[in-house]
């Protein structure tokens, strides 16, 4: 009847996780083109299914753990440190200015990003 040892189960699990993430945090990516969001979802599903079929399900879901940790860090620590609500992305103009200027190094710095720099 039900068999969870198929690639379709992995597609369903990853698709569900992406759907929940987009429902809860999609407004953070509203300024990005739709095709970029679709490519991100397709790549995530493809990588996960490929890993599940080649090296095992632990690796397939395990590669997403560091990504999830970084997302939690950004929304729980880094955005509030820079004066932005980690759940709503408000104030919106400050959020857009921040993502336009911030680098990966800024995410791990212990200081707020200087939005006045060029």
Residue pairs with C-beta under 8 A, 6 or more apart in sequence:
3 9
7 49
7 52
7 53
10 48
10 49
10 52
10 57
10 60
11 45
11 49
13 61
14 44
14 45
14 48
14 49
15 41
15 45
17 64
18 41
18 44
18 45
22 29
22 37
25 71
25 75
27 88
27 89
28 89
28 95
29 37
31 96
31 99
44 64
47 63
48 60
48 61
48 63
48 64
49 60
51 59
51 60
51 63
52 59
52 60
70 107
73 107
74 86
74 107
75 86
75 87
76 86
78 107
79 85
79 86
79 89
79 95
79 98
80 86
81 112
82 94
82 98
82 112
82 113
83 91
83 94
83 112
84 90
84 91
84 94
84 95
84 98
89 95
94 115
97 115
98 113
98 115
101 113
101 115
101 117
102 113
106 113
